C-alpha cells in the first residue's frame, strides 16, 4: 500500500542539508530565539498540525515563545524514512517519520533555498497508526 520513496541521487546533498534541519524548530544549532525562528520561515509560512488544524506563521511563533518560557522534558525523538523531491527551482519537499515516545507522525516540509539560507514555506504533521 505504501509508495516506495527513493530520493534521486542528484539531490543527496540537499537531502542531507534538510535532514540536518528537521524536526523544524527543534535543532538548537539552527537557533532558539524568536528572531532565529522568524529568519527560518518564509513570510507566508503556515502549517497543518497533527490535529488537522491550520496555523499561521504568527501563531507558530507565539507558541514557540510559550514553549521556550516553559521548557518541559520530552521523550527522545527518532526520525526515519527521509525522502526529498524537487518541486521547482530551489524548492524542495522533505518527508519523514517522527517517533515521539509512543506518538508516530508523518511529516512533510516544503523548503526553499534563498540567498539568506533555507526557509520553511509549509509544514504538516499527521498522526499515523
C-alpha positions as CSV (number, residue, x, y, z in Angstrom):
1,X,0.0,0.0,0.0
2,X,2.8,2.5,0.8
3,X,4.8,4.0,-2.0
4,X,8.4,3.2,-2.5
5,X,10.2,6.6,-2.0
6,X,13.7,6.8,-3.1
7,X,15.4,10.2,-3.3
8,X,17.1,11.0,-6.6
9,X,20.8,10.6,-6.0
10,X,21.3,14.1,-7.6
11,X,19.5,15.5,-4.5
12,X,21.6,13.8,-1.9
13,X,23.4,17.0,-0.8
14,X,20.0,18.8,-0.5
15,X,18.6,15.8,1.4
16,X,21.3,15.8,4.0
17,X,21.2,19.6,4.4
18,X,17.5,19.4,5.1
19,X,17.7,16.3,7.4
20,X,20.0,18.4,9.5
21,X,17.2,20.9,10.0
22,X,14.4,18.5,11.0
23,X,12.4,18.3,13.1
24,X,11.9,22.0,12.4
25,X,12.3,24.4,15.4
26,X,13.9,21.6,17.4
27,X,17.5,21.9,16.3
28,X,19.2,24.4,18.6
29,X,22.2,24.6,16.3
30,X,19.9,26.5,13.9
31,X,18.5,28.9,16.5
32,X,16.5,29.1,19.6
33,X,15.1,32.7,19.7
34,X,12.0,34.1,18.0
35,X,14.3,36.1,15.7
36,X,16.0,32.9,14.7
37,X,12.7,31.1,14.0
38,X,11.4,34.1,12.0
39,X,14.5,34.0,9.8
40,X,13.9,30.3,9.2
41,X,10.4,30.9,7.9
42,X,9.1,32.3,4.7
43,X,6.9,35.4,5.2
44,X,3.8,33.4,4.1
45,X,4.7,30.2,6.1
46,X,1.8,28.2,7.6
47,X,1.3,24.7,8.8
48,X,-1.2,22.0,9.4
49,X,-0.7,20.4,12.8
50,X,-1.2,16.7,13.7
51,X,-4.7,17.8,15.0
52,X,-5.6,18.8,11.4
53,X,-5.8,22.5,12.4
54,X,-4.2,25.2,10.3
55,X,-1.8,27.5,12.0
56,X,-0.5,30.9,10.8
57,X,3.2,31.9,11.0
58,X,2.4,34.3,13.9
59,X,0.6,31.6,15.9
60,X,3.5,29.2,15.5
61,X,6.0,31.9,16.6
62,X,3.8,32.7,19.6
63,X,3.6,29.0,20.5
64,X,7.4,28.6,20.2
65,X,7.8,31.6,22.6
66,X,5.4,29.9,25.1
67,X,7.4,26.6,24.9
68,X,10.7,28.4,25.4
69,X,9.3,30.1,28.5
70,X,8.0,26.8,29.9
71,X,10.5,24.1,28.9
72,X,9.5,20.5,29.5
73,X,11.3,17.2,29.3
74,X,10.3,15.2,26.4
75,X,10.8,11.7,25.1
76,X,13.7,11.1,22.8
77,X,12.7,11.8,19.2
78,X,13.6,9.4,16.4
79,X,13.4,10.4,12.8
80,X,13.5,8.0,9.8
81,X,12.4,7.3,6.3
82,X,13.6,10.7,4.9
83,X,12.7,11.4,1.3
84,X,13.3,14.5,-0.8
85,X,11.8,15.7,-4.1
86,X,12.5,18.9,-6.0
87,X,9.2,20.8,-6.6
88,X,10.7,23.7,-8.6
89,X,13.8,25.8,-8.8
90,X,15.2,25.9,-5.3
91,X,12.0,24.5,-3.8
92,X,12.0,21.0,-2.2
93,X,9.6,18.7,-0.4
94,X,11.1,16.7,2.5
95,X,9.0,13.9,4.1
96,X,9.9,11.7,7.0
97,X,8.6,9.8,10.0
98,X,8.9,11.1,13.6
99,X,8.5,9.0,16.6
100,X,8.0,11.0,19.8
101,X,7.8,8.4,22.6
102,X,4.7,6.4,21.5
103,X,3.4,9.1,19.1
104,X,4.2,8.4,15.5
105,X,3.7,11.1,12.8
106,X,4.4,11.5,9.1
107,X,5.9,14.9,8.5
108,X,6.2,17.0,5.3
109,X,8.1,20.2,5.0
110,X,8.4,22.4,1.9
111,X,11.8,24.2,1.9
112,X,13.1,27.0,-0.3
113,X,16.7,27.7,-0.7
114,X,17.2,31.5,-0.7
115,X,20.2,33.9,-0.7
116,X,19.6,34.2,3.0
117,X,19.6,30.4,3.6
118,X,16.9,27.7,3.9
119,X,13.4,28.9,4.5
120,X,10.4,26.8,5.6
121,X,7.4,27.5,3.4
122,X,5.0,24.9,4.7
123,X,4.9,22.1,7.3
124,X,2.4,19.3,8.1
125,X,2.4,16.6,10.7
126,X,-0.1,13.7,10.5
127,X,-0.6,11.1,13.2
128,X,0.0,7.5,12.0
129,X,-1.3,4.2,13.2
